[in-house]
């Protein structure tokens, strides 16, 4: 066993002992966002979020600002003692922090300043998103081989430890800036199904990285989630979300795109909901064309209610356990459309409990 493996195993053991409880931090009939917003003005984005989601706001990502403001770049700015830089292909490990990693740290600092100002006096759940270790390892290259860090167990271990420490510091910073916040950490893992299925491409594009053993994947996620010392959400808007893994790794909730959940997925959703996990249900489409009519709040609420009825769980629990969100980030929408999507989530969250109770009578 390598030194890295021993170090990571120690983190796993600690994480298992310190995993947070699963009491749900949001009020009944809640709505929130996923992560990204359009534009390049943090103050404007934070103000819109506080206006439209006053009971469950979140820290936005603004990828339109360029490299370093993207999901990978923002999270790379949190890594401790693990420098990265950009190449023509993306991000890779480096001997020293690159210009874009420093830019990412600067972007995040601006975002936190804007969030602090917008949320002055706020008390309640406040969600922050970070890229998870498996997606990060699938997107950051090794410095020599140019293959994803996922292909090297030692690199994955180092990345996991660095990320766990960085997120813990990030959460402490949020709590200092917004003292009334109950921090909710969303771990974004869009590459999770590909990592588990062996579909992450190598540098050449001619092969793929071997599927990561699920025991290792679970331990990796568990250690990072536990290090946050906050309520956690495992988010994946790709097909084949491994819902039961969310329960196994100690997440307090699962966040997903409702449109991608088939019948087998509903059964798994029912199992994790029955275990007490929250569900952040991506029910407001974010890929509506310019000529397509957006879904009304009542239609959104009806889709969520239909999903809940298929779980056969107590109808009274929907308002408590379900949070309505957009299907994915909103960076591709216009500012007006993004605001409308958040408003639609909030209105649908208010309507859904009424619909399900009416149907139960």
C-alpha positions in Angstrom: 0.0 0.0 0.0 1.4 3.4 -1.0 1.8 6.4 1.4 -1.0 8.1 -0.5 -3.3 5.1 0.0 -2.6 5.0 3.7 -3.3 8.7 4.0 -6.5 8.5 2.1 -7.6 5.4 4.1 -7.1 7.4 7.3 -9.3 10.2 5.9 -12.0 7.6 5.0 -12.0 6.3 8.6 -12.4 9.8 10.1 -15.1 10.7 7.6 -17.1 7.6 8.5 -17.0 8.6 12.2 -17.9 12.3 11.6 -20.6 12.0 9.0 -23.3 14.6 9.6 -26.9 13.9 10.5 -29.6 14.0 7.8 -32.1 16.5 9.3 -33.3 18.7 6.4 -32.2 22.3 6.7 -34.7 24.0 4.4 -38.3 25.1 5.2 -41.2 23.1 3.7 -42.2 23.8 0.1 -38.7 25.1 -0.8 -37.0 25.9 -4.1 -33.4 26.7 -5.0 -31.1 26.9 -7.9 -28.4 24.5 -9.2 -25.3 26.7 -9.7 -24.6 28.8 -12.7 -26.2 32.1 -13.8 -25.8 34.1 -16.9 -23.8 37.3 -17.2 -20.6 38.5 -15.6 -21.8 40.6 -12.7 -21.7 38.9 -9.3 -23.7 41.6 -7.5 -26.6 41.4 -10.0 -26.7 37.6 -9.9 -26.7 37.5 -6.1 -29.4 40.1 -5.9 -31.6 38.2 -8.4 -31.2 35.0 -6.4 -32.0 36.7 -3.1 -35.1 38.3 -4.7 -36.4 35.1 -6.2 -35.3 32.5 -3.7 -35.5 34.3 -0.3 -35.8 31.1 1.7 -33.1 29.0 0.0 -30.6 31.2 -1.9 -27.3 30.0 -3.3 -23.9 31.2 -4.4 -23.9 31.5 -8.2 -21.2 30.6 -10.7 -20.7 32.9 -13.6 -18.8 31.0 -16.3 -19.3 33.7 -18.9 -16.4 35.5 -17.3 -14.1 32.9 -18.9 -11.5 30.4 -17.7 -11.3 30.3 -14.0 -15.0 31.1 -13.5 -16.0 27.6 -14.7 -16.9 24.8 -12.4 -13.5 23.2 -12.6 -11.6 26.5 -12.3 -13.6 27.6 -9.3 -13.0 24.4 -7.4 -9.3 24.3 -8.4 -9.0 27.6 -6.6 -9.9 25.8 -3.4 -7.2 23.1 -3.6 -4.5 23.3 -1.0 -0.9 22.6 -1.9 -1.9 21.2 -5.2 -1.2 23.7 -8.0 -2.9 23.5 -11.4 -2.6 25.4 -14.7 -4.5 25.5 -17.9 -3.5 24.0 -21.3 -5.2 24.0 -24.7 -7.1 20.9 -23.5 -8.1 22.2 -20.1 -6.6 21.9 -16.6 -3.6 19.9 -15.4 -1.4 19.6 -12.3 1.6 21.9 -12.2 4.7 22.7 -10.2 3.3 26.2 -9.4 -0.1 27.8 -9.5 -0.9 29.0 -13.0 -2.3 32.4 -14.0 -5.8 31.0 -14.5 -5.8 29.4 -11.0 -5.0 32.7 -9.5 -7.8 34.3 -11.6 -10.2 31.7 -10.4 -9.4 32.6 -6.8 -10.0 36.2 -7.6 -13.3 35.5 -9.3 -14.4 33.5 -6.2 -13.4 36.3 -3.9 -15.5 38.8 -5.9 -18.4 36.4 -5.8 -18.2 36.0 -2.0 -18.1 39.8 -1.5 -21.2 40.1 -3.6 -23.0 37.3 -1.7 -22.1 38.8 1.6 -23.6 42.1 0.6 -26.7 40.6 -0.9 -27.3 38.3 2.1 -26.7 40.8 4.8 -29.0 40.0 7.7 -30.1 36.7 6.1 -30.8 33.7 8.3 -31.5 30.2 6.8 -30.1 27.6 4.4 -27.5 28.9 1.9 -26.2 26.6 -0.7 -22.7 26.6 -2.2 -21.6 24.3 -5.1 -18.2 22.7 -5.6 -17.0 20.2 -8.2 -16.7 16.7 -6.7 -13.5 14.8 -6.5 -14.3 12.2 -9.2 -15.4 14.7 -11.8 -12.4 16.9 -10.9 -10.1 13.9 -11.3 -11.7 13.1 -14.7 -11.1 16.7 -15.9 -7.6 17.5 -14.5 -4.7 16.0 -16.3 -1.5 14.5 -14.8 1.5 16.8 -15.5 3.5 14.1 -17.4 1.2 11.6 -19.0 -1.6 14.0 -19.8 -4.1 11.4 -18.8 -6.8 12.2 -16.3 -5.8 12.2 -12.7 -8.4 9.5 -12.3 -6.0 7.1 -13.9 -3.5 7.4 -11.1 -4.6 6.2 -7.6 -2.0 8.3 -5.9 -3.1 11.4 -7.8 -6.7 10.7 -6.9 -5.8 10.4 -3.2 -3.8 13.6 -3.2 -6.6 15.4 -5.0 -9.2 14.1 -2.6 -7.3 15.2 0.5 -6.5 18.6 -0.9 -10.1 19.1 -2.0 -11.5 18.0 1.4 -9.3 20.5 3.2 -10.1 23.3 0.7 -13.9 22.8 0.9 -13.7 22.8 4.7 -11.9 26.1 4.6 -14.5 27.4 2.1 -17.4 26.5 4.3 -15.7 28.3 7.3 -15.3 31.4 5.1 -19.0 31.3 4.1 -20.1 31.0 7.8 -17.9 34.0 8.7 -19.3 36.2 5.9 -23.0 35.1 6.4 -23.3 34.4 10.1 -26.9 33.5 9.9 -26.4 30.9 7.2 -26.9 27.2 7.6 -24.4 26.2 4.9 -25.5 23.5 2.4 -22.7 22.1 0.3 -23.6 20.7 -3.1 -21.0 18.4 -4.6 -21.3 18.5 -8.4 -20.5 15.2 -10.0 -21.6 15.3 -13.7 -19.0 12.7 -14.6 -19.9 10.2 -11.9 -21.8 7.7 -14.1 -18.9 7.8 -16.7 -16.3 7.3 -13.9 -18.2 4.2 -12.6 -18.8 2.8 -16.1 -15.3 3.3 -17.5 -16.3 6.0 -20.0 -13.8 8.7 -19.2 -11.5 9.2 -22.2 -7.7 9.1 -22.0 -5.6 11.9 -23.4 -5.3 10.4 -26.8 -9.1 9.9 -27.1 -8.5 6.4 -28.4 -9.1 4.7 -25.0 -10.8 5.1 -21.7 -9.8 5.1 -18.1 -10.7 1.9 -16.4 -13.9 2.0 -14.4 -13.3 3.1 -10.8 -14.1 0.5 -8.2 -17.3 1.5 -6.5 -15.8 0.9 -3.0 -13.0 3.4 -3.9 -15.5 5.8 -5.4 -17.8 5.6 -2.3 -14.9 6.2 0.1 -13.6 9.1 -2.0 -17.0 10.9 -2.0 -17.7 10.1 1.6 -14.4 11.6 2.8 -15.0 14.9 1.0 -18.7 15.1 2.0 -17.9 14.5 5.7 -15.0 17.1 5.6 -17.5 19.9 4.9 -19.1 19.7 8.4 -22.3 20.9 6.6 -25.4 19.4 5.2 -24.5 17.9 1.8 -26.1 17.3 -1.5 -24.8 15.0 -4.2 -25.7 16.5 -7.6 -25.6 14.9 -11.0 -27.6 16.0 -14.0 -26.3 13.2 -16.3 -28.2 10.1 -17.2 -27.8 7.0 -15.0 -27.5 8.8 -11.6 -26.5 6.1 -9.1 -29.1 7.2 -6.5 -28.3 4.5 -3.9 -24.7 5.7 -3.9 -26.0 9.1 -2.5 -27.3 7.3 0.6 -24.2 5.1 0.9 -21.7 8.0 0.9 -23.6 9.9 3.6 -25.1 12.7 1.5 -28.1 14.4 3.0 -29.9 14.8 -0.3 -29.7 13.9 -4.0 -30.0 16.5 -6.8 -31.0 15.4 -10.3 -32.7 16.2 -13.6 -36.2 14.8 -13.3 -36.5 14.3 -17.1 -33.6 11.7 -17.0 -35.2 9.5 -14.3 -36.8 6.3 -15.7 -38.9 3.8 -13.9 -35.9 2.0 -12.4 -34.6 5.4 -11.3 -37.9 6.2 -9.5 -37.6 3.0 -7.5 -34.2 4.1 -6.3 -35.5 7.6 -5.6 -38.2 6.0 -3.5 -35.6 4.0 -1.5 -33.4 7.0 -0.7 -36.4 9.2 0.1 -37.7 6.5 2.4 -34.3 6.6 4.1 -34.8 10.3 4.9 -32.7 11.9 2.2 -33.9 15.1 0.7 -34.6 15.4 -3.1 -33.6 18.4 -5.1 -35.7 17.8 -8.2 -34.6 19.5 -11.4 -38.1 20.0 -12.8 -37.8 23.3 -14.7 -36.3 22.7 -18.1 -33.2 24.8 -18.9 -32.9 24.0 -22.6 -36.2 25.5 -23.8 -35.8 26.9 -27.3 -36.5 30.5 -28.1 -39.9 29.6 -29.7 -40.9 26.9 -27.2 -43.4 27.9 -24.5 -41.8 27.5 -21.0 -43.5 25.1 -18.6 -45.9 26.9 -16.2 -45.4 26.6 -12.4 -48.5 24.4 -12.2 -47.2 22.1 -14.9 -43.8 21.9 -13.1 -45.6 21.1 -9.8 -47.7 18.5 -11.5 -44.5 16.7 -12.8 -43.0 16.7 -9.3 -46.2 15.4 -7.8 -46.4 12.6 -10.4 -42.9 11.5 -9.5 -43.7 11.5 -5.8 -46.9 9.5 -6.3 -44.8 6.9 -8.1 -42.6 6.5 -5.0 -45.8 5.4 -3.0 -44.5 7.4 -0.1 -46.6 9.4 2.3 -48.0 12.4 0.4 -47.4 14.6 3.5 -43.7 14.2 3.2 -43.4 15.8 -0.2 -43.3 19.4 1.1 -40.7 18.5 3.6 -38.3 16.4 1.5 -38.6 17.9 -2.0 -36.9 21.1 -3.2 -37.7 22.2 -6.7 -34.8 23.4 -8.9 -34.0 24.0 -12.5 -33.0 20.9 -14.4 -29.4 22.2 -14.6 -27.4 25.5 -14.5 -28.8 28.7 -16.0 -25.7 30.1 -17.7 -27.1 29.4 -21.1 -30.2 31.5 -20.6 -30.8 35.2 -20.9 -30.9 37.1 -17.6 -34.7 37.5 -17.9 -35.2 33.8 -18.6 -32.9 32.8 -15.7 -34.9 35.0 -13.3 -38.2 33.5 -14.7 -36.8 30.0 -14.1 -36.0 30.7 -10.5 -39.4 32.3 -10.0 -41.0 29.3 -11.6 -39.3 27.0 -9.2 -40.5 29.0 -6.2 -44.1 29.1 -7.4 -44.1 25.4 -8.3 -42.8 24.6 -4.8 -45.7 26.4 -3.3 -48.2 24.7 -5.6 -47.0 21.1 -5.3 -48.1 20.3 -1.7 -51.6 21.6 -2.6 -51.8 19.4 -5.7 -50.8 16.3 -3.9 -53.1 16.9 -1.0 -56.0 17.5 -3.3 -55.3 14.3 -5.0 -55.1 12.4 -1.8 -58.5 13.5 -0.7 
